[in-house]
Amino acid sequence: MAFVITSPCEQEKAGECVEVCPVDCIEEGKDMFYIDPDICIDCGACEAVCPVEAIYMEDEVPEKEHEYISLNRKFFEEK
């Protein structure tokens, strides 16, 4: 199970998450950052530093944010 970045990151893109990720699984997209679910090691470092609280464990993503689970996956599938 991976972490997922959700809507509060859109247009925010603070970037602290990228700096602390030990496996470099977070990449910048046009409007927000994305976490590669195949590389994420579930360490939680990104979640702890997110200034807008946009990062959740996949099974804890709020229901209204569930579309971001597939958006994160899709971002890396299209690369």
Secondary structure, 3 states (H helix, E strand, C coil): CCEEECHHHCCCCCCHHHHHCCCCCEEECCCCEEECCCCCCCCCHHHHHCCCCCEEEHHHCCHHHCHHHHHHHHHHHCC
